Amino acid sequence: MKKRFTEEQIVRVLKEAESGMATRDVCRKHNISEQTFYRWKAKYAGMQVSDVKRLKELEHENDQLKKIVAELTLDNRMLKDVNSKKW
């Protein structure tokens, strides 16, 4: 499913609400539910656009590292199994 809003756009929407615009009006203007707004606020509150970009990079790096750990764990288990067999 394609996201309708980028992280940068989300931060801008949250900044509108922080500047004094009512939450309901911000949601109506951007055609989002209040539930979506508060979920975004929990994740991105207080962040700048550059912070969001850095967060995205770190999440990507974390995913790559998790894959590497999983592969190495499988390799390790396989080598232990081969080594434990008696010839």
N, CA, C and O atoms as a Maestro MAE file, in Angstrom:
{
 s_m_m2io_version
 :::
 2.0.0
}

f_m_ct {
 s_m_title
 :::
 protein
 m_atom[348] {
  # First column is atom index #
  i_m_mmod_type
  r_m_x_coord
  r_m_y_coord
  r_m_z_coord
  i_m_residue_number
  s_m_chain_name
  s_m_pdb_residue_name
  s_m_pdb_atom_name
  i_m_atomic_number
  :::
  1 25 0.843 -1.175 0.000 1 A "MET " " N  " 7
  2 3 0.000 0.000 0.000 1 A "MET " " CA " 6
  3 2 0.893 1.246 0.000 1 A "MET " " C  " 6
  4 15 1.815 1.359 0.808 1 A "MET " " O  " 8
  5 25 0.616 2.156 -0.894 2 A "LYS " " N  " 7
  6 3 1.409 3.372 -1.022 2 A "LYS " " CA " 6
  7 2 0.976 4.372 0.043 2 A "LYS " " C  " 6
  8 15 -0.213 4.580 0.283 2 A "LYS " " O  " 8
  9 25 1.966 4.980 0.670 3 A "LYS " " N  " 7
  10 3 1.665 6.002 1.664 3 A "LYS " " CA " 6
  11 2 1.208 7.269 0.957 3 A "LYS " " C  " 6
  12 15 1.742 7.637 -0.089 3 A "LYS " " O  " 8
  13 25 0.227 7.922 1.533 4 A "ARG " " N  " 7
  14 3 -0.253 9.174 0.950 4 A "ARG " " CA " 6
  15 2 0.632 10.344 1.321 4 A "ARG " " C  " 6
  16 15 0.746 11.306 0.562 4 A "ARG " " O  " 8
  17 25 1.256 10.269 2.478 5 A "PHE " " N  " 7
  18 3 2.065 11.377 2.970 5 A "PHE " " CA " 6
  19 2 3.483 10.896 3.246 5 A "PHE " " C  " 6
  20 15 3.687 9.820 3.809 5 A "PHE " " O  " 8
  21 25 4.452 11.697 2.848 6 A "THR " " N  " 7
  22 3 5.835 11.406 3.205 6 A "THR " " CA " 6
  23 2 6.060 11.852 4.645 6 A "THR " " C  " 6
  24 15 5.244 12.574 5.217 6 A "THR " " O  " 8
  25 25 7.164 11.419 5.218 7 A "GLU " " N  " 7
  26 3 7.476 11.825 6.583 7 A "GLU " " CA " 6
  27 2 7.635 13.339 6.680 7 A "GLU " " C  " 6
  28 15 7.245 13.948 7.677 7 A "GLU " " O  " 8
  29 25 8.205 13.938 5.650 8 A "GLU " " N  " 7
  30 3 8.387 15.391 5.638 8 A "GLU " " CA " 6
  31 2 7.040 16.111 5.650 8 A "GLU " " C  " 6
  32 15 6.868 17.111 6.346 8 A "GLU " " O  " 8
  33 25 6.090 15.594 4.875 9 A "GLN " " N  " 7
  34 3 4.757 16.192 4.847 9 A "GLN " " CA " 6
  35 2 4.062 16.038 6.201 9 A "GLN " " C  " 6
  36 15 3.356 16.940 6.653 9 A "GLN " " O  " 8
  37 25 4.269 14.897 6.836 10 A "ILE " " N  " 7
  38 3 3.663 14.657 8.145 10 A "ILE " " CA " 6
  39 2 4.174 15.674 9.158 10 A "ILE " " C  " 6
  40 15 3.398 16.222 9.941 10 A "ILE " " O  " 8
  41 25 5.486 15.924 9.142 11 A "VAL " " N  " 7
  42 3 6.062 16.906 10.068 11 A "VAL " " CA " 6
  43 2 5.458 18.281 9.819 11 A "VAL " " C  " 6
  44 15 5.181 19.016 10.766 11 A "VAL " " O  " 8
  45 25 5.252 18.633 8.561 12 A "ARG " " N  " 7
  46 3 4.658 19.939 8.248 12 A "ARG " " CA " 6
  47 2 3.217 20.028 8.760 12 A "ARG " " C  " 6
  48 15 2.797 21.070 9.264 12 A "ARG " " O  " 8
  49 25 2.469 18.942 8.629 13 A "VAL " " N  " 7
  50 3 1.093 18.917 9.141 13 A "VAL " " CA " 6
  51 2 1.106 19.115 10.657 13 A "VAL " " C  " 6
  52 15 0.303 19.880 11.192 13 A "VAL " " O  " 8
  53 25 2.004 18.435 11.340 14 A "LEU " " N  " 7
  54 3 2.093 18.573 12.796 14 A "LEU " " CA " 6
  55 2 2.506 19.982 13.202 14 A "LEU " " C  " 6
  56 15 2.050 20.492 14.226 14 A "LEU " " O  " 8
  57 25 3.364 20.612 12.411 15 A "LYS " " N  " 7
  58 3 3.787 21.987 12.700 15 A "LYS " " CA " 6
  59 2 2.599 22.946 12.610 15 A "LYS " " C  " 6
  60 15 2.515 23.907 13.375 15 A "LYS " " O  " 8
  61 25 1.682 22.684 11.675 16 A "GLU " " N  " 7
  62 3 0.485 23.522 11.564 16 A "GLU " " CA " 6
  63 2 -0.311 23.479 12.863 16 A "GLU " " C  " 6
  64 15 -0.773 24.508 13.356 16 A "GLU " " O  " 8
  65 25 -0.465 22.274 13.412 17 A "ALA " " N  " 7
  66 3 -1.221 22.134 14.660 17 A "ALA " " CA " 6
  67 2 -0.479 22.796 15.817 17 A "ALA " " C  " 6
  68 15 -1.103 23.386 16.699 17 A "ALA " " O  " 8
  69 25 0.850 22.702 15.816 18 A "GLU " " N  " 7
  70 3 1.639 23.328 16.883 18 A "GLU " " CA " 6
  71 2 1.561 24.851 16.820 18 A "GLU " " C  " 6
  72 15 1.701 25.528 17.839 18 A "GLU " " O  " 8
  73 25 1.337 25.384 15.625 19 A "SER " " N  " 7
  74 3 1.296 26.843 15.471 19 A "SER " " CA " 6
  75 2 -0.016 27.449 15.963 19 A "SER " " C  " 6
  76 15 -0.189 28.668 15.932 19 A "SER " " O  " 8
  77 25 -0.932 26.608 16.413 20 A "GLY " " N  " 7
  78 3 -2.156 27.134 16.996 20 A "GLY " " CA " 6
  79 2 -3.426 26.746 16.263 20 A "GLY " " C  " 6
  80 15 -4.522 26.987 16.769 20 A "GLY " " O  " 8
  81 25 -3.310 26.161 15.107 21 A "MET " " N  " 7
  82 3 -4.492 25.733 14.362 21 A "MET " " CA " 6
  83 2 -5.123 24.544 15.093 21 A "MET " " C  " 6
  84 15 -4.408 23.672 15.588 21 A "MET " " O  " 8
  85 25 -6.430 24.506 15.160 22 A "ALA " " N  " 7
  86 3 -7.129 23.432 15.859 22 A "ALA " " CA " 6
  87 2 -6.885 22.092 15.168 22 A "ALA " " C  " 6
  88 15 -6.814 22.011 13.941 22 A "ALA " " O  " 8
  89 25 -6.760 21.051 15.980 23 A "THR " " N  " 7
  90 3 -6.489 19.712 15.450 23 A "THR " " CA " 6
  91 2 -7.553 19.291 14.447 23 A "THR " " C  " 6
  92 15 -7.240 18.757 13.383 23 A "THR " " O  " 8
  93 25 -8.794 19.533 14.789 24 A "ARG " " N  " 7
  94 3 -9.890 19.152 13.900 24 A "ARG " " CA " 6
  95 2 -9.775 19.866 12.550 24 A "ARG " " C  " 6
  96 15 -10.033 19.268 11.506 24 A "ARG " " O  " 8
  97 25 -9.388 21.142 12.574 25 A "ASP " " N  " 7
  98 3 -9.239 21.909 11.333 25 A "ASP " " CA " 6
  99 2 -8.064 21.403 10.500 25 A "ASP " " C  " 6
  100 15 -8.151 21.327 9.275 25 A "ASP " " O  " 8
  101 25 -6.971 21.060 11.168 26 A "VAL " " N  " 7
  102 3 -5.804 20.513 10.458 26 A "VAL " " CA " 6
  103 2 -6.181 19.193 9.788 26 A "VAL " " C  " 6
  104 15 -5.830 18.948 8.634 26 A "VAL " " O  " 8
  105 25 -6.895 18.354 10.523 27 A "CYS " " N  " 7
  106 3 -7.309 17.056 9.973 27 A "CYS " " CA " 6
  107 2 -8.234 17.234 8.777 27 A "CYS " " C  " 6
  108 15 -8.098 16.541 7.769 27 A "CYS " " O  " 8
  109 25 -9.161 18.152 8.893 28 A "ARG " " N  " 7
  110 3 -10.095 18.404 7.801 28 A "ARG " " CA " 6
  111 2 -9.360 18.952 6.579 28 A "ARG " " C  " 6
  112 15 -9.640 18.551 5.449 28 A "ARG " " O  " 8
  113 25 -8.419 19.872 6.808 29 A "LYS " " N  " 7
  114 3 -7.669 20.492 5.716 29 A "LYS " " CA " 6
  115 2 -6.877 19.453 4.919 29 A "LYS " " C  " 6
  116 15 -6.800 19.533 3.693 29 A "LYS " " O  " 8
  117 25 -6.291 18.481 5.619 30 A "HIS " " N  " 7
  118 3 -5.438 17.491 4.954 30 A "HIS " " CA " 6
  119 2 -6.153 16.165 4.708 30 A "HIS " " C  " 6
  120 15 -5.551 15.202 4.233 30 A "HIS " " O  " 8
  121 25 -7.438 16.127 5.034 31 A "ASN " " N  " 7
  122 3 -8.276 14.953 4.795 31 A "ASN " " CA " 6
  123 2 -7.707 13.706 5.484 31 A "ASN " " C  " 6
  124 15 -7.544 12.657 4.861 31 A "ASN " " O  " 8
  125 25 -7.410 13.844 6.777 32 A "ILE " " N  " 7
  126 3 -6.942 12.722 7.581 32 A "ILE " " CA " 6
  127 2 -7.829 12.609 8.813 32 A "ILE " " C  " 6
  128 15 -8.481 13.574 9.212 32 A "ILE " " O  " 8
  129 25 -7.846 11.425 9.409 33 A "SER " " N  " 7
  130 3 -8.639 11.242 10.628 33 A "SER " " CA " 6
  131 2 -7.847 11.756 11.829 33 A "SER " " C  " 6
  132 15 -6.624 11.885 11.779 33 A "SER " " O  " 8
  133 25 -8.565 12.040 12.895 34 A "GLU " " N  " 7
  134 3 -7.890 12.481 14.114 34 A "GLU " " CA " 6
  135 2 -7.026 11.361 14.673 34 A "GLU " " C  " 6
  136 15 -5.975 11.618 15.261 34 A "GLU " " O  " 8
  137 25 -7.459 10.129 14.494 35 A "GLN " " N  " 7
  138 3 -6.667 8.982 14.943 35 A "GLN " " CA " 6
  139 2 -5.315 8.958 14.231 35 A "GLN " " C  " 6
  140 15 -4.280 8.730 14.858 35 A "GLN " " O  " 8
  141 25 -5.332 9.195 12.927 36 A "THR " " N  " 7
  142 3 -4.086 9.260 12.159 36 A "THR " " CA " 6
  143 2 -3.218 10.401 12.661 36 A "THR " " C  " 6
  144 15 -2.011 10.237 12.837 36 A "THR " " O  " 8
  145 25 -3.824 11.547 12.891 37 A "PHE " " N  " 7
  146 3 -3.082 12.707 13.386 37 A "PHE " " CA " 6
  147 2 -2.369 12.383 14.697 37 A "PHE " " C  " 6
  148 15 -1.183 12.679 14.848 37 A "PHE " " O  " 8
  149 25 -3.082 11.780 15.641 38 A "TYR " " N  " 7
  150 3 -2.482 11.491 16.941 38 A "TYR " " CA " 6
  151 2 -1.436 10.378 16.852 38 A "TYR " " C  " 6
  152 15 -0.474 10.371 17.620 38 A "TYR " " O  " 8
  153 25 -1.616 9.449 15.930 39 A "ARG " " N  " 7
  154 3 -0.590 8.418 15.714 39 A "ARG " " CA " 6
  155 2 0.686 9.063 15.183 39 A "ARG " " C  " 6
  156 15 1.785 8.738 15.632 39 A "ARG " " O  " 8
  157 25 0.537 9.984 14.218 40 A "TRP " " N  " 7
  158 3 1.690 10.727 13.694 40 A "TRP " " CA " 6
  159 2 2.342 11.536 14.804 40 A "TRP " " C  " 6
  160 15 3.567 11.583 14.917 40 A "TRP " " O  " 8
  161 25 1.513 12.168 15.619 41 A "LYS " " N  " 7
  162 3 2.036 13.018 16.689 41 A "LYS " " CA " 6
  163 2 2.860 12.195 17.675 41 A "LYS " " C  " 6
  164 15 3.900 12.651 18.151 41 A "LYS " " O  " 8
  165 25 2.400 10.989 17.980 42 A "ALA " " N  " 7
  166 3 3.144 10.123 18.906 42 A "ALA " " CA " 6
  167 2 4.501 9.741 18.333 42 A "ALA " " C  " 6
  168 15 5.476 9.597 19.071 42 A "ALA " " O  " 8
  169 25 4.560 9.578 17.027 43 A "LYS " " N  " 7
  170 3 5.812 9.137 16.402 43 A "LYS " " CA " 6
  171 2 6.738 10.295 16.039 43 A "LYS " " C  " 6
  172 15 7.952 10.179 16.202 43 A "LYS " " O  " 8
  173 25 6.195 11.399 15.554 44 A "TYR " " N  " 7
  174 3 7.017 12.467 14.980 44 A "TYR " " CA " 6
  175 2 7.003 13.784 15.751 44 A "TYR " " C  " 6
  176 15 7.604 14.758 15.296 44 A "TYR " " O  " 8
  177 25 6.344 13.845 16.895 45 A "ALA " " N  " 7
  178 3 6.224 15.114 17.624 45 A "ALA " " CA " 6
  179 2 7.593 15.690 17.966 45 A "ALA " " C  " 6
  180 15 8.474 14.981 18.452 45 A "ALA " " O  " 8
  181 25 7.759 16.973 17.711 46 A "GLY " " N  " 7
  182 3 8.991 17.668 18.048 46 A "GLY " " CA " 6
  183 2 10.132 17.475 17.073 46 A "GLY " " C  " 6
  184 15 11.218 18.016 17.279 46 A "GLY " " O  " 8
  185 25 9.908 16.717 16.021 47 A "MET " " N  " 7
  186 3 10.981 16.457 15.057 47 A "MET " " CA " 6
  187 2 11.009 17.511 13.961 47 A "MET " " C  " 6
  188 15 9.989 18.106 13.611 47 A "MET " " O  " 8
  189 25 12.190 17.718 13.440 48 A "GLN " " N  " 7
  190 3 12.370 18.548 12.255 48 A "GLN " " CA " 6
  191 2 12.431 17.614 11.053 48 A "GLN " " C  " 6
  192 15 12.554 16.400 11.213 48 A "GLN " " O  " 8
  193 25 12.346 18.172 9.865 49 A "VAL " " N  " 7
  194 3 12.395 17.366 8.643 49 A "VAL " " CA " 6
  195 2 13.709 16.587 8.586 49 A "VAL " " C  " 6
  196 15 13.716 15.420 8.193 49 A "VAL " " O  " 8
  197 25 14.812 17.215 8.970 50 A "SER " " N  " 7
  198 3 16.107 16.524 8.935 50 A "SER " " CA " 6
  199 2 16.137 15.358 9.925 50 A "SER " " C  " 6
  200 15 16.762 14.332 9.659 50 A "SER " " O  " 8
  201 25 15.462 15.515 11.065 51 A "ASP " " N  " 7
  202 3 15.392 14.423 12.041 51 A "ASP " " CA " 6
  203 2 14.637 13.233 11.469 51 A "ASP " " C  " 6
  204 15 15.012 12.082 11.694 51 A "ASP " " O  " 8
  205 25 13.576 13.515 10.732 52 A "VAL " " N  " 7
  206 3 12.768 12.451 10.150 52 A "VAL " " CA " 6
  207 2 13.576 11.697 9.099 52 A "VAL " " C  " 6
  208 15 13.510 10.470 9.023 52 A "VAL " " O  " 8
  209 25 14.334 12.426 8.294 53 A "LYS " " N  " 7
  210 3 15.176 11.769 7.293 53 A "LYS " " CA " 6
  211 2 16.197 10.868 7.972 53 A "LYS " " C  " 6
  212 15 16.442 9.750 7.519 53 A "LYS " " O  " 8
  213 25 16.792 11.351 9.055 54 A "ARG " " N  " 7
  214 3 17.785 10.555 9.791 54 A "ARG " " CA " 6
  215 2 17.124 9.327 10.405 54 A "ARG " " C  " 6
  216 15 17.705 8.242 10.384 54 A "ARG " " O  " 8
  217 25 15.916 9.479 10.952 55 A "LEU " " N  " 7
  218 3 15.181 8.353 11.513 55 A "LEU " " CA " 6
  219 2 14.933 7.294 10.447 55 A "LEU " " C  " 6
  220 15 15.100 6.101 10.697 55 A "LEU " " O  " 8
  221 25 14.538 7.730 9.270 56 A "LYS " " N  " 7
  222 3 14.270 6.808 8.172 56 A "LYS " " CA " 6
  223 2 15.542 6.044 7.785 56 A "LYS " " C  " 6
  224 15 15.497 4.838 7.545 56 A "LYS " " O  " 8
  225 25 16.677 6.754 7.727 57 A "GLU " " N  " 7
  226 3 17.952 6.108 7.411 57 A "GLU " " CA " 6
  227 2 18.323 5.076 8.475 57 A "GLU " " C  " 6
  228 15 18.779 3.979 8.154 57 A "GLU " " O  " 8
  229 25 18.124 5.434 9.737 58 A "LEU " " N  " 7
  230 3 18.455 4.517 10.822 58 A "LEU " " CA " 6
  231 2 17.555 3.281 10.816 58 A "LEU " " C  " 6
  232 15 18.021 2.174 11.086 58 A "LEU " " O  " 8
  233 25 16.274 3.465 10.510 59 A "GLU " " N  " 7
  234 3 15.367 2.320 10.425 59 A "GLU " " CA " 6
  235 2 15.786 1.384 9.300 59 A "GLU " " C  " 6
  236 15 15.738 0.163 9.452 59 A "GLU " " O  " 8
  237 25 16.199 1.956 8.170 60 A "HIS " " N  " 7
  238 3 16.660 1.145 7.043 60 A "HIS " " CA " 6
  239 2 17.931 0.372 7.425 60 A "HIS " " C  " 6
  240 15 18.048 -0.821 7.145 60 A "HIS " " O  " 8
  241 25 18.864 1.057 8.057 61 A "GLU " " N  " 7
  242 3 20.106 0.410 8.486 61 A "GLU " " CA " 6
  243 2 19.814 -0.700 9.492 61 A "GLU " " C  " 6
  244 15 20.424 -1.768 9.433 61 A "GLU " " O  " 8
  245 25 18.890 -0.455 10.407 62 A "ASN " " N  " 7
  246 3 18.509 -1.452 11.397 62 A "ASN " " CA " 6
  247 2 17.927 -2.697 10.728 62 A "ASN " " C  " 6
  248 15 18.245 -3.818 11.126 62 A "ASN " " O  " 8
  249 25 17.083 -2.509 9.722 63 A "ASP " " N  " 7
  250 3 16.516 -3.643 8.990 63 A "ASP " " CA " 6
  251 2 17.610 -4.467 8.324 63 A "ASP " " C  " 6
  252 15 17.581 -5.697 8.367 63 A "ASP " " O  " 8
  253 25 18.578 -3.786 7.708 64 A "GLN " " N  " 7
  254 3 19.680 -4.495 7.061 64 A "GLN " " CA " 6
  255 2 20.493 -5.289 8.080 64 A "GLN " " C  " 6
  256 15 20.865 -6.434 7.822 64 A "GLN " " O  " 8
  257 25 20.766 -4.692 9.227 65 A "LEU " " N  " 7
  258 3 21.539 -5.386 10.259 65 A "LEU " " CA " 6
  259 2 20.788 -6.596 10.812 65 A "LEU " " C  " 6
  260 15 21.401 -7.622 11.109 65 A "LEU " " O  " 8
  261 25 19.482 -6.485 10.951 66 A "LYS " " N  " 7
  262 3 18.688 -7.624 11.412 66 A "LYS " " CA " 6
  263 2 18.769 -8.781 10.423 66 A "LYS " " C  " 6
  264 15 18.856 -9.940 10.830 66 A "LYS " " O  " 8
  265 25 18.741 -8.476 9.127 67 A "LYS " " N  " 7
  266 3 18.861 -9.522 8.108 67 A "LYS " " CA " 6
  267 2 20.229 -10.190 8.177 67 A "LYS " " C  " 6
  268 15 20.333 -11.411 8.058 67 A "LYS " " O  " 8
  269 25 21.268 -9.400 8.369 68 A "ILE " " N  " 7
  270 3 22.621 -9.949 8.466 68 A "ILE " " CA " 6
  271 2 22.739 -10.866 9.678 68 A "ILE " " C  " 6
  272 15 23.307 -11.954 9.583 68 A "ILE " " O  " 8
  273 25 22.205 -10.431 10.813 69 A "VAL " " N  " 7
  274 3 22.249 -11.257 12.023 69 A "VAL " " CA " 6
  275 2 21.497 -12.566 11.797 69 A "VAL " " C  " 6
  276 15 21.967 -13.625 12.213 69 A "VAL " " O  " 8
  277 25 20.351 -12.510 11.152 70 A "ALA " " N  " 7
  278 3 19.573 -13.720 10.886 70 A "ALA " " CA " 6
  279 2 20.357 -14.683 9.997 70 A "ALA " " C  " 6
  280 15 20.385 -15.884 10.263 70 A "ALA " " O  " 8
  281 25 20.991 -14.170 8.950 71 A "GLU " " N  " 7
  282 3 21.781 -15.020 8.057 71 A "GLU " " CA " 6
  283 2 22.955 -15.651 8.795 71 A "GLU " " C  " 6
  284 15 23.222 -16.842 8.636 71 A "GLU " " O  " 8
  285 25 23.655 -14.861 9.599 72 A "LEU " " N  " 7
  286 3 24.802 -15.387 10.339 72 A "LEU " " CA " 6
  287 2 24.377 -16.414 11.384 72 A "LEU " " C  " 6
  288 15 25.099 -17.378 11.638 72 A "LEU " " O  " 8
  289 25 23.221 -16.214 11.985 73 A "THR " " N  " 7
  290 3 22.709 -17.181 12.951 73 A "THR " " CA " 6
  291 2 22.423 -18.510 12.268 73 A "THR " " C  " 6
  292 15 22.744 -19.569 12.806 73 A "THR " " O  " 8
  293 25 21.824 -18.457 11.089 74 A "LEU " " N  " 7
  294 3 21.561 -19.688 10.341 74 A "LEU " " CA " 6
  295 2 22.857 -20.378 9.941 74 A "LEU " " C  " 6
  296 15 22.975 -21.598 10.056 74 A "LEU " " O  " 8
  297 25 23.829 -19.603 9.471 75 A "ASP " " N  " 7
  298 3 25.126 -20.179 9.103 75 A "ASP " " CA " 6
  299 2 25.782 -20.840 10.312 75 A "ASP " " C  " 6
  300 15 26.314 -21.945 10.208 75 A "ASP " " O  " 8
  301 25 25.742 -20.173 11.438 76 A "ASN " " N  " 7
  302 3 26.338 -20.703 12.661 76 A "ASN " " CA " 6
  303 2 25.667 -22.008 13.069 76 A "ASN " " C  " 6
  304 15 26.344 -22.979 13.407 76 A "ASN " " O  " 8
  305 25 24.356 -22.031 13.037 77 A "ARG " " N  " 7
  306 3 23.614 -23.239 13.403 77 A "ARG " " CA " 6
  307 2 23.951 -24.387 12.460 77 A "ARG " " C  " 6
  308 15 24.128 -25.524 12.896 77 A "ARG " " O  " 8
  309 25 24.038 -24.085 11.157 78 A "MET " " N  " 7
  310 3 24.363 -25.109 10.171 78 A "MET " " CA " 6
  311 2 25.760 -25.676 10.436 78 A "MET " " C  " 6
  312 15 25.951 -26.891 10.389 78 A "MET " " O  " 8
  313 25 26.720 -24.821 10.711 79 A "LEU " " N  " 7
  314 3 28.084 -25.280 10.977 79 A "LEU " " CA " 6
  315 2 28.156 -26.116 12.255 79 A "LEU " " C  " 6
  316 15 28.903 -27.092 12.317 79 A "LEU " " O  " 8
  317 25 27.393 -25.741 13.260 80 A "LYS " " N  " 7
  318 3 27.361 -26.535 14.490 80 A "LYS " " CA " 6
  319 2 26.765 -27.912 14.232 80 A "LYS " " C  " 6
  320 15 27.245 -28.911 14.767 80 A "LYS " " O  " 8
  321 25 25.715 -27.964 13.409 81 A "ASP " " N  " 7
  322 3 25.106 -29.252 13.077 81 A "ASP " " CA " 6
  323 2 26.081 -30.142 12.322 81 A "ASP " " C  " 6
  324 15 26.183 -31.334 12.610 81 A "ASP " " O  " 8
  325 25 26.790 -29.579 11.370 82 A "VAL " " N  " 7
  326 3 27.753 -30.350 10.584 82 A "VAL " " CA " 6
  327 2 28.893 -30.822 11.482 82 A "VAL " " C  " 6
  328 15 29.342 -31.962 11.368 82 A "VAL " " O  " 8
  329 25 29.350 -29.969 12.354 83 A "ASN " " N  " 7
  330 3 30.470 -30.296 13.233 83 A "ASN " " CA " 6
  331 2 30.092 -31.346 14.277 83 A "ASN " " C  " 6
  332 15 30.944 -32.128 14.698 83 A "ASN " " O  " 8
  333 25 28.842 -31.372 14.693 84 A "SER " " N  " 7
  334 3 28.431 -32.299 15.745 84 A "SER " " CA " 6
  335 2 28.195 -33.720 15.230 84 A "SER " " C  " 6
  336 15 28.126 -34.653 16.031 84 A "SER " " O  " 8
  337 25 28.070 -33.903 13.935 85 A "LYS " " N  " 7
  338 3 27.854 -35.243 13.375 85 A "LYS " " CA " 6
  339 2 29.142 -36.045 13.485 85 A "LYS " " C  " 6
  340 15 30.234 -35.526 13.253 85 A "LYS " " O  " 8
  341 25 29.002 -37.297 13.838 86 A "LYS " " N  " 7
  342 3 30.175 -38.161 13.973 86 A "LYS " " CA " 6
  343 2 30.397 -38.892 12.664 86 A "LYS " " C  " 6
  344 15 29.466 -39.427 12.063 86 A "LYS " " O  " 8
  345 25 31.620 -38.904 12.245 87 A "TRP " " N  " 7
  346 3 31.950 -39.535 10.963 87 A "TRP " " CA " 6
  347 2 32.435 -40.911 11.191 87 A "TRP " " C  " 6
  348 15 32.766 -41.615 10.237 87 A "TRP " " O  " 8
  :::
 }
 m_bond[347] {
  # First column is bond index #
  i_m_from
  i_m_to
  i_m_order
  :::
  1 1 2 1
  2 2 3 1
  3 3 4 2
  4 3 5 1
  5 5 6 1
  6 6 7 1
  7 7 8 2
  8 7 9 1
  9 9 10 1
  10 10 11 1
  11 11 12 2
  12 11 13 1
  13 13 14 1
  14 14 15 1
  15 15 16 2
  16 15 17 1
  17 17 18 1
  18 18 19 1
  19 19 20 2
  20 19 21 1
  21 21 22 1
  22 22 23 1
  23 23 24 2
  24 23 25 1
  25 25 26 1
  26 26 27 1
  27 27 28 2
  28 27 29 1
  29 29 30 1
  30 30 31 1
  31 31 32 2
  32 31 33 1
  33 33 34 1
  34 34 35 1
  35 35 36 2
  36 35 37 1
  37 37 38 1
  38 38 39 1
  39 39 40 2
  40 39 41 1
  41 41 42 1
  42 42 43 1
  43 43 44 2
  44 43 45 1
  45 45 46 1
  46 46 47 1
  47 47 48 2
  48 47 49 1
  49 49 50 1
  50 50 51 1
  51 51 52 2
  52 51 53 1
  53 53 54 1
  54 54 55 1
  55 55 56 2
  56 55 57 1
  57 57 58 1
  58 58 59 1
  59 59 60 2
  60 59 61 1
  61 61 62 1
  62 62 63 1
  63 63 64 2
  64 63 65 1
  65 65 66 1
  66 66 67 1
  67 67 68 2
  68 67 69 1
  69 69 70 1
  70 70 71 1
  71 71 72 2
  72 71 73 1
  73 73 74 1
  74 74 75 1
  75 75 76 2
  76 75 77 1
  77 77 78 1
  78 78 79 1
  79 79 80 2
  80 79 81 1
  81 81 82 1
  82 82 83 1
  83 83 84 2
  84 83 85 1
  85 85 86 1
  86 86 87 1
  87 87 88 2
  88 87 89 1
  89 89 90 1
  90 90 91 1
  91 91 92 2
  92 91 93 1
  93 93 94 1
  94 94 95 1
  95 95 96 2
  96 95 97 1
  97 97 98 1
  98 98 99 1
  99 99 100 2
  100 99 101 1
  101 101 102 1
  102 102 103 1
  103 103 104 2
  104 103 105 1
  105 105 106 1
  106 106 107 1
  107 107 108 2
  108 107 109 1
  109 109 110 1
  110 110 111 1
  111 111 112 2
  112 111 113 1
  113 113 114 1
  114 114 115 1
  115 115 116 2
  116 115 117 1
  117 117 118 1
  118 118 119 1
  119 119 120 2
  120 119 121 1
  121 121 122 1
  122 122 123 1
  123 123 124 2
  124 123 125 1
  125 125 126 1
  126 126 127 1
  127 127 128 2
  128 127 129 1
  129 129 130 1
  130 130 131 1
  131 131 132 2
  132 131 133 1
  133 133 134 1
  134 134 135 1
  135 135 136 2
  136 135 137 1
  137 137 138 1
  138 138 139 1
  139 139 140 2
  140 139 141 1
  141 141 142 1
  142 142 143 1
  143 143 144 2
  144 143 145 1
  145 145 146 1
  146 146 147 1
  147 147 148 2
  148 147 149 1
  149 149 150 1
  150 150 151 1
  151 151 152 2
  152 151 153 1
  153 153 154 1
  154 154 155 1
  155 155 156 2
  156 155 157 1
  157 157 158 1
  158 158 159 1
  159 159 160 2
  160 159 161 1
  161 161 162 1
  162 162 163 1
  163 163 164 2
  164 163 165 1
  165 165 166 1
  166 166 167 1
  167 167 168 2
  168 167 169 1
  169 169 170 1
  170 170 171 1
  171 171 172 2
  172 171 173 1
  173 173 174 1
  174 174 175 1
  175 175 176 2
  176 175 177 1
  177 177 178 1
  178 178 179 1
  179 179 180 2
  180 179 181 1
  181 181 182 1
  182 182 183 1
  183 183 184 2
  184 183 185 1
  185 185 186 1
  186 186 187 1
  187 187 188 2
  188 187 189 1
  189 189 190 1
  190 190 191 1
  191 191 192 2
  192 191 193 1
  193 193 194 1
  194 194 195 1
  195 195 196 2
  196 195 197 1
  197 197 198 1
  198 198 199 1
  199 199 200 2
  200 199 201 1
  201 201 202 1
  202 202 203 1
  203 203 204 2
  204 203 205 1
  205 205 206 1
  206 206 207 1
  207 207 208 2
  208 207 209 1
  209 209 210 1
  210 210 211 1
  211 211 212 2
  212 211 213 1
  213 213 214 1
  214 214 215 1
  215 215 216 2
  216 215 217 1
  217 217 218 1
  218 218 219 1
  219 219 220 2
  220 219 221 1
  221 221 222 1
  222 222 223 1
  223 223 224 2
  224 223 225 1
  225 225 226 1
  226 226 227 1
  227 227 228 2
  228 227 229 1
  229 229 230 1
  230 230 231 1
  231 231 232 2
  232 231 233 1
  233 233 234 1
  234 234 235 1
  235 235 236 2
  236 235 237 1
  237 237 238 1
  238 238 239 1
  239 239 240 2
  240 239 241 1
  241 241 242 1
  242 242 243 1
  243 243 244 2
  244 243 245 1
  245 245 246 1
  246 246 247 1
  247 247 248 2
  248 247 249 1
  249 249 250 1
  250 250 251 1
  251 251 252 2
  252 251 253 1
  253 253 254 1
  254 254 255 1
  255 255 256 2
  256 255 257 1
  257 257 258 1
  258 258 259 1
  259 259 260 2
  260 259 261 1
  261 261 262 1
  262 262 263 1
  263 263 264 2
  264 263 265 1
  265 265 266 1
  266 266 267 1
  267 267 268 2
  268 267 269 1
  269 269 270 1
  270 270 271 1
  271 271 272 2
  272 271 273 1
  273 273 274 1
  274 274 275 1
  275 275 276 2
  276 275 277 1
  277 277 278 1
  278 278 279 1
  279 279 280 2
  280 279 281 1
  281 281 282 1
  282 282 283 1
  283 283 284 2
  284 283 285 1
  285 285 286 1
  286 286 287 1
  287 287 288 2
  288 287 289 1
  289 289 290 1
  290 290 291 1
  291 291 292 2
  292 291 293 1
  293 293 294 1
  294 294 295 1
  295 295 296 2
  296 295 297 1
  297 297 298 1
  298 298 299 1
  299 299 300 2
  300 299 301 1
  301 301 302 1
  302 302 303 1
  303 303 304 2
  304 303 305 1
  305 305 306 1
  306 306 307 1
  307 307 308 2
  308 307 309 1
  309 309 310 1
  310 310 311 1
  311 311 312 2
  312 311 313 1
  313 313 314 1
  314 314 315 1
  315 315 316 2
  316 315 317 1
  317 317 318 1
  318 318 319 1
  319 319 320 2
  320 319 321 1
  321 321 322 1
  322 322 323 1
  323 323 324 2
  324 323 325 1
  325 325 326 1
  326 326 327 1
  327 327 328 2
  328 327 329 1
  329 329 330 1
  330 330 331 1
  331 331 332 2
  332 331 333 1
  333 333 334 1
  334 334 335 1
  335 335 336 2
  336 335 337 1
  337 337 338 1
  338 338 339 1
  339 339 340 2
  340 339 341 1
  341 341 342 1
  342 342 343 1
  343 343 344 2
  344 343 345 1
  345 345 346 1
  346 346 347 1
  347 347 348 2
  :::
 }
}
